[in-house]
Amino acid sequence: MPHHVVSDLVANVLSIAVSAGDYVDVGAEIVLLESMKMEIPVLTEHAGTVVEVKVEVGDVVQEGDILAIIA
């Protein structure tokens, strides 16, 4: 069952730490967000293979937006 990594807030995507096909462990950084001049790493709660990264550097994400899918 795929797991969605979502944004908890409105923010800009500063960097992306993974690509499709990468294996990630629990707690791995998926993307780095910036909001109000603070950097917020988004970590995965599930281990698995990254199926798709749904954002690009420079994107503005909203609360609840899917950042990546992990299977």
WOKAQUI-V167932 format. One record per pair of residues at least 12 apart in sequence whose ideal C-beta (glycine too) atoms are under 10 Angstrom apart, sorted by the first residue. I is the first residue (numbers start at 0). J is the second residue. D is the distance in Angstrom with one decimal. If there is no record, write none. Layout:
BEGIN
i/j/d
I/J/D
I/J/D
END
This chain:
BEGIN
i/j/d
0/45/9.5
0/47/9.8
0/70/7.7
1/45/9.3
1/47/8.3
1/48/9.9
1/50/6.2
1/51/9.0
1/68/5.0
1/69/6.7
1/70/4.7
2/43/7.6
2/44/7.3
2/45/4.3
2/46/9.5
2/47/7.0
2/50/9.5
2/67/9.1
2/68/7.2
2/69/4.9
2/70/7.5
3/45/9.6
3/53/8.8
3/63/9.7
3/64/9.6
3/65/4.8
3/66/8.0
3/67/7.7
3/68/5.9
3/69/8.0
4/17/9.5
4/23/9.4
4/27/9.9
4/29/5.0
4/30/7.9
4/41/6.3
4/42/8.3
4/43/5.5
4/44/8.0
4/45/8.4
4/49/9.0
4/52/9.2
4/53/8.9
4/54/10.0
4/65/7.2
4/66/4.8
4/67/4.5
4/68/7.5
4/69/6.5
5/41/8.4
5/53/9.8
5/60/8.9
5/61/9.9
5/62/8.3
5/63/5.7
5/64/6.4
5/65/5.6
5/66/6.3
5/67/9.1
6/30/8.5
6/32/6.7
6/34/9.5
6/39/9.1
6/41/6.9
6/54/8.6
6/59/10.0
6/60/4.4
6/61/6.9
6/62/6.1
6/63/6.8
6/64/4.8
6/65/8.2
6/66/5.8
7/32/8.8
7/34/9.7
7/39/8.0
7/41/7.8
7/60/9.8
7/62/6.4
7/63/8.3
7/64/9.9
8/32/7.4
8/34/5.6
8/35/9.3
8/37/9.9
8/39/7.3
8/41/9.9
8/60/8.4
8/61/8.6
8/62/5.5
8/63/9.6
8/64/10.0
9/32/9.3
9/34/6.6
9/35/9.7
9/59/7.2
9/60/7.0
9/61/5.5
9/62/6.0
9/63/10.0
9/64/9.0
10/30/9.3
10/31/9.5
10/32/3.8
10/33/5.9
10/34/3.9
10/35/8.7
10/37/9.0
10/38/9.5
10/39/6.5
10/41/9.1
10/58/9.4
10/59/7.4
10/60/5.9
10/61/8.9
10/62/9.0
10/64/9.5
11/31/9.7
11/32/6.7
11/33/4.8
11/34/7.3
11/56/8.9
11/57/7.1
11/58/7.3
11/59/5.7
11/60/7.8
12/30/5.8
12/31/7.6
12/32/6.2
12/33/8.0
12/41/9.4
12/52/9.9
12/54/5.0
12/55/6.8
12/56/5.5
12/57/6.4
12/58/4.6
12/59/7.8
12/60/6.4
12/64/9.9
12/66/7.9
13/30/7.8
13/31/4.5
13/32/6.5
13/33/4.8
13/34/10.0
13/38/6.5
13/39/9.0
13/40/9.7
13/56/6.9
13/57/8.7
14/28/9.0
14/30/6.8
14/31/4.5
14/32/9.2
14/33/9.4
14/38/9.3
14/40/9.5
14/56/6.2
15/28/9.5
15/29/7.6
15/30/5.2
15/31/7.9
15/52/6.0
15/54/7.0
15/55/7.5
15/56/6.2
15/58/9.7
15/66/8.7
15/67/8.5
16/28/4.6
16/29/6.1
16/30/6.5
16/31/7.0
16/40/8.3
16/41/9.1
16/42/9.7
16/49/9.9
16/52/9.6
16/67/9.8
17/29/5.7
17/30/8.1
17/43/8.7
17/48/9.9
17/49/4.9
17/52/6.5
17/66/9.9
17/67/6.8
17/69/9.0
18/49/6.7
18/51/9.9
18/52/6.6
18/67/9.8
19/48/8.5
19/49/5.5
19/50/6.5
19/51/5.7
19/52/6.2
19/67/8.8
19/68/9.1
20/48/6.7
20/49/6.5
20/50/8.6
20/51/9.9
21/47/9.9
21/48/7.1
21/49/4.7
21/52/9.2
21/67/9.8
21/69/9.5
22/46/7.8
22/47/7.2
22/48/5.4
22/49/7.8
22/69/9.5
23/42/9.3
23/43/5.4
23/45/8.3
23/46/6.4
23/47/6.7
23/48/7.7
23/49/6.2
23/67/9.0
23/69/6.5
24/43/8.0
24/45/9.4
24/46/5.0
24/47/9.1
25/42/8.3
25/43/6.6
25/44/6.5
25/45/6.6
25/46/5.1
25/47/9.4
26/42/5.3
26/43/7.0
26/44/8.1
26/46/9.0
27/40/9.8
27/42/6.5
27/43/5.3
27/44/10.0
27/45/9.7
27/46/8.1
27/49/9.4
27/69/9.4
28/40/4.8
28/41/7.0
28/42/5.8
28/43/8.2
29/41/5.1
29/42/6.8
29/43/5.5
29/49/7.8
29/52/7.9
29/54/9.5
29/66/6.0
29/67/5.1
29/69/8.2
30/42/9.6
30/52/7.9
30/53/9.8
30/54/6.5
30/56/8.9
30/58/9.5
30/60/8.7
30/66/5.4
30/67/7.3
31/56/9.4
32/54/9.4
32/58/9.8
32/59/9.9
32/60/7.1
32/66/8.5
34/59/10.0
34/60/9.6
41/54/10.0
41/60/9.5
41/66/6.1
41/67/8.5
43/66/9.7
43/67/7.8
43/69/6.0
44/69/9.2
45/69/5.5
45/70/9.1
46/69/8.0
47/68/9.4
47/69/4.4
47/70/5.3
48/68/9.8
48/69/6.8
48/70/5.7
49/67/5.9
49/68/7.4
49/69/5.7
49/70/8.3
50/67/7.9
50/68/4.4
50/69/6.6
50/70/4.9
51/65/8.9
51/66/10.0
51/67/6.7
51/68/4.8
51/69/9.1
51/70/9.4
52/65/9.9
52/66/7.3
52/67/4.9
52/68/8.3
53/65/5.1
53/66/6.0
53/67/6.2
53/68/7.1
54/66/5.4
54/67/7.7
END
